[in-house]
Amino acid sequence: MFIYTTADMKACNMKSTASQFDMFDAQTDQLADTQSTLSSQVKSKTKPVDTDEALASRLEKTGRFRILRQLTPRPIIARQDSPFEKLAIVIDTETTGLSHQTDQVIEFGAVAFTYNDDGSFGDVVGVFNGLQQPTIPIPAEITRITGITNEMVQGQVLDIKAIEAMIAPADLIIAHNAKFDRPFCEKLSPLFASKAWACSVAEIKWADLGFEGSKLGYLVGQAGLFHNGHRATDDCHALLEVMVQPVGRNKTIPFAELLQASRESRIRIYAENSPFDLKDHLKKRGYRWSDGTDGRPKAWWTEVDETDYAAELDYLRTDIYRWKDAEPLSIRLTAMDRFKA
């Protein structure tokens, strides 16, 4: 028979309590160690969060994806801060229709940039964008294409003085289809008529550079970009970006090709009084018909490089007129008068 005193009971209780606390503490320490180990393992396996560009690059490297990046306009600096000598301006117009005689400009955009004579690109030094309310309602089809509504242009007037101040020092005006834009621009201001013009559709051989077409949307997409198309200044930024990026096997700069083409003269030949039964021959060779309503001769006509003029003249004399002394009307064109209406 065992007899426990109060002192023995207290001692026993204290020992038991101590044992319980010791066990709890040990479990707590073990749990903490386990959590710490797991946390370290998780941290060691967690990779840094990928940026959008890193994710895009990873997809491209698989060879199974092509990524389009949103076009970001280049920063603008002051003209005097750019060391490049020359000034070019990319322009674009949105209009109520296709005829410069009856339709009107509803938006004008321009991006000015510097360059050197060797075709090297400098800096963006100016941007202009403006809307204008026409005297006729904007056709629904134009609104569908451009996104410009009658409400957007209500009360809007283009700042012609600001446009002229931007254009005045320009050495070259560039448009993606200058034959369309130049006549509209000359209606806005006669200053446009005194400038050299270049056309990025007609004077850059995009197919030779690996592009599938010359429409701006095709060019931008194949350059790996996308933008808000069919708004004047956005299209200017997009065209500029496509022109200054090296492309093709030889890493050609399209702008340098355009600049060189703009310096060369071309000859416009009118095959006046050509036999009617030979019109299909002329058409197949690339001649176009002028109906005479714009002040030009009523005749089939074409444009050739100066170096190709002799061969074209020989073709007309031999195959069309069949008279060795035939002298069809020929007009020499430079960038100053090319693409006029």
Secondary structure, DSSP 8 states (H G I E B T S, - for coil): -----HHHHHHHHHHHHHHHHHHHHHHHHHHHHHHHHHHHHHHHH------HHHHHHHHHHTTS----EE-----B--GGG----EEEEEEEEEESSS-TTT--EEEEEEEEEEE-TT--EEEEEEEEEEE---SS---HHHHHHH---HHHHTT----HHHHHHHHTT-SEEEETTHHHHHHHHHHH-GGGGGS-EEETTTSS-TGGGT-S--SHHHHHHHTTEE--TTSHHHHHHHHHHHHHS-BTTTTB-HHHHHHHHHHS-EEEEEETT--GGGHHHHHHTT-EEE-STTSS-SEEEEEEEGGGHHHHHHHIIIIIS--TT---EEEEE-TTTTT--
